[in-house]
Amino acid sequence: MPQATPQVSGRLFGLFCLASYLLSLSYGSTFLLSLLIGSRGGNEHDAGSVISAAMLSTFVAVLVSGHLSDLLGAARSIALFGLLLVAASLGFALTPGFGDLLLFFGLLLGLGWGVFYTLGPIIVASLVSPAQRAKYFALLSGSMMTGIGSGPLLGRAASALGLPLTSAFYLAALASLIGVLLFWQLGAKLKSAQTTTAAKITWQATIQVLGSRALFPIIMVGLGGCVFGGLSSFQTSYAAAHSLDYSLFFVGFMSAAIGSRMLIAGFVVKRDPLWASCLLSGLMPGSIMLFAFGVHSGFSYLLAAVLLGVGYGLTYSVINGLAANEAPHGTTSQALLLFSLSYFIGVFGFPLLAGKIIVDQGMSTLLLTVLGVALTNWLITVGRLLWRRPPFNSVRAS
């Protein structure tokens, strides 16, 4: 007989979100890599290579996360691999030039972020009932997005104070270390509160999940990751080309993503998820068209970032819940693992292509490429809605 899903206390979940915010700062600081490597004589392609190195190690992280969770518990596994996020941030700051050593620290980043990003939603899914998942996923992802968006702002603050850009990476390392300590302390409490979940991925479970409707949100999160990774990783280059302050993008994006998740996610998750994902994912192509053709001032730049933040931020929350709830019975954890893996491929893999496009073809070509990806993402939701509609003859017969 399956165990009832326990209720999680607000204080416990609050500490969980705080620790998630602190760990996320390390990943957010990687959006400064293009600026940092550029100051050392490199270019966007070099930065994209470092970021994409993380994609390789995230595959390992996804494969071993279930075994780690069984051995140490999910929270303490996150704490252990969170130390790699600390090491990666320090490595980016201390490594001179832009050689192969930076690729090594990119691999460390992928391992640490991969375990955290994979096991975090699985912890949430086991703590709350299926009906509450979308709401709590929104709170978790809002905390993570706050940390991710705060990372680049550390660089802007360092510049305003006359400090070197590397100061942002040192601060991110310190914040992540505090997050590691919090996750370690939360380990025993979370382990006693959460139900047992099979967080290991197998070929059989993979085939089951990919043969179900959960395939669609899994594809969508990968495409959304391409949009987010492509725009965010090189936003410093975009802003410089348009004589703008890159902090406007991250303030606008972060405020919109977090505000929408906290203020209207509760309303959105009660709506039809297919209609919600269709309408919200449709905001992303609109935002990219603004970036490509409509940004002529700080205000229009901020507006484009806000539109992207609302569209991406809320779409992610909706499709995260879809991936969990549309998976076949008994494969929720495996679906979330595949969801995370698809996200990693997009958010870490696409910057390699994006950096090469910028160097060879220019920023405008990158924006058109990202626009094509965003339109494909939106068309998936349109197709699902059309497929769900009953045939015309059936409607007349009824």
C-alpha positions as CSV (number, residue, x, y, z in Angstrom):
1,M,0.0,0.0,0.0
2,P,1.6,3.4,-1.0
3,Q,2.6,5.8,1.7
4,A,0.6,9.0,2.2
5,T,2.5,12.0,1.2
6,P,3.4,14.0,4.3
7,Q,2.9,17.7,4.8
8,V,6.1,19.7,4.9
9,S,6.4,22.5,7.4
10,G,6.8,26.1,6.2
11,R,10.0,26.6,8.2
12,L,11.6,23.5,6.8
13,F,10.7,24.3,3.2
14,G,11.8,27.9,3.7
15,L,15.3,26.8,4.8
16,F,15.3,24.4,1.8
17,C,14.6,27.4,-0.5
18,L,17.2,29.6,1.2
19,A,19.9,26.9,0.7
20,S,18.8,26.5,-2.9
21,Y,19.2,30.3,-3.5
22,L,22.7,30.3,-2.1
23,L,23.8,27.4,-4.2
24,S,22.3,28.9,-7.3
25,L,24.5,32.0,-7.1
26,S,27.5,29.9,-8.3
27,Y,25.7,29.0,-11.5
28,G,24.4,32.5,-11.9
29,S,28.0,33.8,-11.8
30,T,28.8,31.8,-15.0
31,F,26.8,34.4,-17.0
32,L,29.8,36.7,-16.2
33,L,32.3,34.3,-17.9
34,S,32.0,35.9,-21.3
35,L,32.9,39.2,-19.7
36,L,35.7,37.6,-17.6
37,I,37.2,35.6,-20.5
38,G,36.9,38.6,-22.8
39,S,39.0,40.7,-20.3
40,R,41.7,38.0,-20.5
41,G,41.9,38.0,-24.3
42,G,39.3,35.4,-25.2
43,N,35.9,35.6,-27.0
44,E,32.4,34.3,-26.8
45,H,33.3,31.0,-28.4
46,D,35.9,30.4,-25.6
47,A,33.2,31.2,-23.0
48,G,30.7,28.9,-24.7
49,S,33.2,26.1,-24.6
50,V,33.7,26.5,-20.8
51,I,30.0,26.6,-20.2
52,S,29.3,23.6,-22.4
53,A,31.9,21.5,-20.7
54,A,29.4,21.3,-17.9
55,M,26.9,19.5,-20.2
56,L,29.2,16.4,-20.2
57,S,29.5,16.2,-16.5
58,T,25.7,16.7,-15.9
59,F,25.1,13.4,-17.7
60,V,27.3,11.7,-15.0
61,A,25.4,13.7,-12.3
62,V,22.0,12.5,-13.5
63,L,23.2,8.9,-13.7
64,V,24.8,8.8,-10.2
65,S,22.3,11.0,-8.4
66,G,19.9,8.2,-7.6
67,H,22.6,6.0,-6.2
68,L,24.0,8.9,-4.1
69,S,20.5,9.6,-2.8
70,D,20.1,6.0,-1.7
71,L,23.6,6.1,0.0
72,L,23.6,9.5,1.6
73,G,20.1,10.9,1.3
74,A,19.2,13.5,-1.3
75,A,20.0,16.6,0.8
76,R,23.4,15.4,1.9
77,S,24.2,14.4,-1.7
78,I,23.5,17.9,-2.7
79,A,25.7,19.2,0.1
80,L,28.6,17.0,-0.9
81,F,28.5,17.9,-4.6
82,G,27.7,21.5,-3.7
83,L,31.4,21.7,-2.7
84,L,32.2,21.3,-6.4
85,L,30.2,24.5,-7.1
86,V,32.4,26.3,-4.5
87,A,35.5,24.9,-6.2
88,A,34.3,25.9,-9.7
89,S,33.5,29.5,-8.6
90,L,37.0,29.8,-7.0
91,G,38.6,28.2,-10.1
92,F,37.0,30.7,-12.5
93,A,38.3,33.5,-10.4
94,L,41.8,32.2,-9.8
95,T,42.7,30.7,-13.2
96,P,44.7,33.1,-15.4
97,G,43.9,33.3,-19.0
98,F,41.3,31.1,-20.7
99,G,43.0,27.8,-21.2
100,D,42.1,24.1,-20.6
101,L,42.0,24.5,-16.8
102,L,38.8,26.6,-17.1
103,L,37.2,23.6,-18.9
104,F,38.0,21.5,-15.9
105,F,36.2,23.9,-13.6
106,G,33.3,23.9,-16.1
107,L,33.2,20.1,-15.6
108,L,33.1,20.6,-11.8
109,L,30.3,23.1,-12.2
110,G,28.3,20.6,-14.2
111,L,28.7,17.8,-11.6
112,G,27.7,20.1,-8.7
113,W,24.8,21.8,-10.4
114,G,23.6,18.6,-12.0
115,V,23.2,16.7,-8.7
116,F,21.6,19.7,-7.0
117,Y,19.2,20.5,-9.9
118,T,18.2,16.8,-10.3
119,L,17.6,15.9,-6.7
120,G,16.0,19.2,-5.6
121,P,12.7,18.7,-7.5
122,I,12.7,15.0,-6.5
123,I,12.8,16.0,-2.8
124,V,9.9,18.4,-3.4
125,A,7.9,15.7,-5.3
126,S,8.3,13.3,-2.4
127,L,7.4,15.9,0.3
128,V,4.1,17.1,-1.2
129,S,1.0,15.7,-2.8
130,P,0.7,15.6,-6.6
131,A,-1.9,18.4,-6.4
132,Q,0.6,20.6,-4.7
133,R,3.6,19.9,-6.9
134,A,3.2,22.7,-9.3
135,K,3.0,25.3,-6.5
136,Y,6.0,24.0,-4.6
137,F,8.0,23.5,-7.8
138,A,7.3,27.2,-8.5
139,L,8.6,28.2,-5.0
140,L,11.7,26.1,-5.5
141,S,12.4,27.3,-9.0
142,G,11.7,30.9,-7.9
143,S,14.4,30.5,-5.2
144,M,16.8,29.1,-7.7
145,M,16.0,31.8,-10.2
146,T,16.7,34.4,-7.6
147,G,20.1,33.0,-7.0
148,I,20.8,32.6,-10.7
149,G,19.8,36.2,-11.4
150,S,21.7,37.5,-8.4
151,G,25.0,36.1,-9.7
152,P,25.5,38.5,-12.6
153,L,24.4,41.4,-10.3
154,L,27.3,40.6,-8.0
155,G,29.5,41.5,-11.0
156,R,27.7,44.7,-11.6
157,A,28.0,45.6,-7.9
158,A,31.7,44.8,-8.0
159,S,32.2,47.1,-11.0
160,A,30.2,49.9,-9.3
161,L,32.4,49.6,-6.2
162,G,35.6,49.6,-8.2
163,L,36.4,46.0,-7.4
164,P,37.6,43.4,-9.9
165,L,35.1,41.2,-11.6
166,T,36.6,38.1,-9.9
167,S,35.1,39.5,-6.6
168,A,31.7,38.2,-7.9
169,F,33.0,34.7,-8.2
170,Y,34.5,34.8,-4.7
171,L,31.2,36.0,-3.2
172,A,29.4,33.2,-5.1
173,A,31.8,30.7,-3.7
174,L,31.2,31.9,-0.2
175,A,27.4,31.9,-0.6
176,S,27.5,28.4,-2.0
177,L,29.6,27.2,0.9
178,I,26.9,28.5,3.3
179,G,24.3,26.7,1.2
180,V,26.3,23.5,1.5
181,L,26.3,23.7,5.3
182,L,22.5,24.4,5.3
183,F,21.8,21.3,3.1
184,W,24.0,19.2,5.3
185,Q,22.1,20.3,8.4
186,L,18.7,19.8,6.6
187,G,19.7,16.3,5.6
188,A,18.3,14.4,8.6
189,K,15.1,16.5,8.8
190,L,14.3,16.1,5.1
191,K,15.1,12.4,5.1
192,S,12.6,11.8,7.9
193,A,10.0,14.0,6.2
194,Q,10.1,12.6,2.7
195,T,8.8,9.4,1.4
196,T,11.1,6.8,-0.3
197,T,11.5,7.5,-4.0
198,A,13.2,5.4,-6.6
199,A,15.5,8.1,-8.0
200,K,17.6,5.8,-10.2
201,I,17.1,5.9,-14.0
202,T,16.9,2.7,-16.0
203,W,16.4,1.8,-19.7
204,Q,12.9,0.4,-18.9
205,A,11.8,3.5,-17.0
206,T,13.3,5.7,-19.8
207,I,11.3,3.9,-22.5
208,Q,8.1,4.1,-20.4
209,V,8.5,7.9,-19.8
210,L,9.5,8.7,-23.4
211,G,6.6,6.7,-24.7
212,S,4.1,8.7,-22.6
213,R,2.8,12.3,-22.8
214,A,5.7,13.3,-20.4
215,L,7.9,13.4,-23.5
216,F,6.4,16.7,-24.6
217,P,7.4,18.7,-21.5
218,I,10.8,17.0,-21.5
219,I,11.4,18.3,-25.0
220,M,10.1,21.7,-24.2
221,V,12.3,22.2,-21.2
222,G,15.4,21.4,-23.4
223,L,14.3,24.0,-26.0
224,G,13.5,26.5,-23.2
225,G,17.0,25.8,-21.8
226,C,18.5,26.7,-25.2
227,V,16.6,30.0,-25.2
228,F,17.6,30.8,-21.6
229,G,21.2,29.6,-21.9
230,G,21.8,31.3,-25.3
231,L,20.5,34.7,-24.1
232,S,21.8,34.8,-20.6
233,S,25.3,33.5,-21.2
234,F,26.1,36.2,-23.7
235,Q,23.9,39.0,-22.4
236,T,27.1,41.0,-21.4
237,S,28.1,40.9,-25.1
238,Y,24.6,41.9,-26.3
239,A,24.5,44.8,-23.8
240,A,27.9,46.1,-24.8
241,A,27.0,46.0,-28.6
242,H,23.9,48.1,-27.8
243,S,25.6,50.4,-25.3
244,L,23.4,49.2,-22.5
245,D,23.8,48.1,-18.9
246,Y,23.6,44.2,-18.7
247,S,22.3,44.4,-15.2
248,L,19.0,45.7,-16.6
249,F,18.4,42.4,-18.3
250,F,19.1,40.3,-15.1
251,V,17.1,42.7,-12.9
252,G,14.1,42.6,-15.3
253,F,14.3,38.9,-16.0
254,M,14.8,37.9,-12.4
255,S,12.1,40.2,-11.1
256,A,9.6,39.1,-13.6
257,A,10.3,35.4,-13.3
258,I,10.2,35.5,-9.5
259,G,7.3,37.9,-9.2
260,S,5.2,35.9,-11.6
261,R,6.0,32.6,-9.9
262,M,5.2,34.0,-6.5
263,L,2.2,36.2,-7.3
264,I,0.3,34.5,-10.1
265,A,1.8,30.9,-10.3
266,G,-0.9,29.8,-7.8
267,F,-3.6,31.0,-10.2
268,V,-1.8,29.7,-13.3
269,V,-1.4,26.1,-12.0
270,K,-5.1,25.8,-11.4
271,R,-5.8,26.4,-15.1
272,D,-5.6,23.9,-17.9
273,P,-1.9,23.2,-18.1
274,L,-1.9,22.8,-21.9
275,W,-3.6,26.2,-22.4
276,A,-1.3,27.8,-19.8
277,S,1.9,26.4,-21.4
278,C,0.7,27.5,-24.8
279,L,-0.1,31.1,-23.8
280,L,3.0,31.5,-21.7
281,S,5.5,29.9,-24.1
282,G,4.1,32.2,-26.8
283,L,5.6,35.2,-24.8
284,M,9.1,34.0,-25.4
285,P,9.2,34.5,-29.2
286,G,7.7,37.9,-28.7
287,S,10.4,38.8,-26.2
288,I,13.2,37.6,-28.6
289,M,11.7,39.6,-31.4
290,L,12.0,42.7,-29.2
291,F,15.7,41.8,-28.5
292,A,16.3,41.4,-32.2
293,F,14.4,44.4,-33.6
294,G,12.9,46.6,-30.9
295,V,15.6,47.4,-28.2
296,H,16.6,51.0,-28.7
297,S,16.8,52.2,-25.0
298,G,17.1,51.0,-21.5
299,F,13.3,50.9,-21.1
300,S,12.8,48.6,-24.2
301,Y,15.7,46.4,-23.0
302,L,14.1,46.1,-19.6
303,L,10.7,45.4,-21.2
304,A,12.1,42.6,-23.4
305,A,13.7,41.0,-20.3
306,V,10.5,41.2,-18.3
307,L,8.5,39.6,-21.1
308,L,11.1,36.8,-21.3
309,G,11.0,36.4,-17.5
310,V,7.3,36.0,-17.3
311,G,7.1,33.6,-20.3
312,Y,10.1,31.4,-19.4
313,G,9.5,31.5,-15.7
314,L,5.9,30.4,-15.6
315,T,6.2,28.0,-18.5
316,Y,8.9,26.2,-16.7
317,S,6.8,25.8,-13.6
318,V,3.8,24.5,-15.6
319,I,5.8,21.9,-17.7
320,N,7.7,20.8,-14.6
321,G,4.4,19.8,-13.1
322,L,3.3,18.2,-16.4
323,A,6.4,16.1,-16.6
324,A,5.7,14.7,-13.1
325,N,2.0,14.2,-13.5
326,E,2.0,12.9,-17.1
327,A,4.6,10.2,-16.4
328,P,3.4,6.6,-16.1
329,H,2.6,5.4,-12.6
330,G,5.7,4.7,-10.6
331,T,8.1,6.7,-12.9
332,T,7.7,10.2,-11.5
333,S,11.3,10.4,-10.3
334,Q,12.6,9.0,-13.6
335,A,10.6,11.6,-15.5
336,L,12.0,14.4,-13.4
337,L,15.6,13.0,-14.0
338,L,15.0,13.1,-17.8
339,F,13.4,16.5,-17.4
340,S,16.6,17.8,-15.7
341,L,18.8,16.0,-18.3
342,S,16.9,17.7,-21.2
343,Y,17.3,21.1,-19.5
344,F,21.0,20.5,-19.0
345,I,21.5,19.7,-22.7
346,G,19.8,23.0,-23.7
347,V,21.2,25.3,-21.1
348,F,24.8,24.0,-21.1
349,G,25.0,22.6,-24.6
350,F,23.6,25.4,-26.6
351,P,26.1,28.1,-25.5
352,L,28.8,26.3,-27.4
353,L,26.9,26.8,-30.6
354,A,25.7,30.2,-29.6
355,G,29.3,31.4,-28.9
356,K,30.4,30.2,-32.3
357,I,27.5,31.9,-34.0
358,I,28.3,35.2,-32.4
359,V,32.0,35.0,-33.4
360,D,31.3,33.8,-37.0
361,Q,28.0,35.4,-37.9
362,G,27.2,38.1,-35.2
363,M,24.7,38.6,-32.5
364,S,21.8,39.2,-34.9
365,T,22.2,35.7,-36.3
366,L,22.2,34.2,-32.8
367,L,18.9,36.0,-32.0
368,L,17.2,34.7,-35.2
369,T,18.4,31.2,-34.3
370,V,17.1,31.5,-30.7
371,L,13.8,32.8,-32.2
372,G,13.5,29.7,-34.3
373,V,14.0,27.5,-31.2
374,A,11.4,29.5,-29.2
375,L,8.9,29.2,-32.0
376,T,9.4,25.4,-32.2
377,N,8.8,25.3,-28.4
378,W,5.6,27.2,-28.8
379,L,4.4,25.1,-31.7
380,I,4.6,21.9,-29.6
381,T,2.0,23.3,-27.2
382,V,-0.2,24.4,-30.2
383,G,0.1,20.9,-31.6
384,R,-0.9,19.3,-28.3
385,L,-4.0,21.5,-28.0
386,L,-5.1,20.8,-31.6
387,W,-4.5,17.1,-31.1
388,R,-6.7,17.1,-28.0
389,R,-9.6,18.8,-29.7
390,P,-12.4,16.4,-30.7
391,P,-13.0,15.9,-34.4
392,F,-15.7,18.2,-35.9
393,N,-18.1,15.3,-36.7
394,S,-17.9,14.1,-33.1
395,V,-18.8,17.5,-31.8
396,R,-21.8,17.7,-34.1
397,A,-22.9,14.2,-33.2
398,S,-22.9,15.1,-29.5
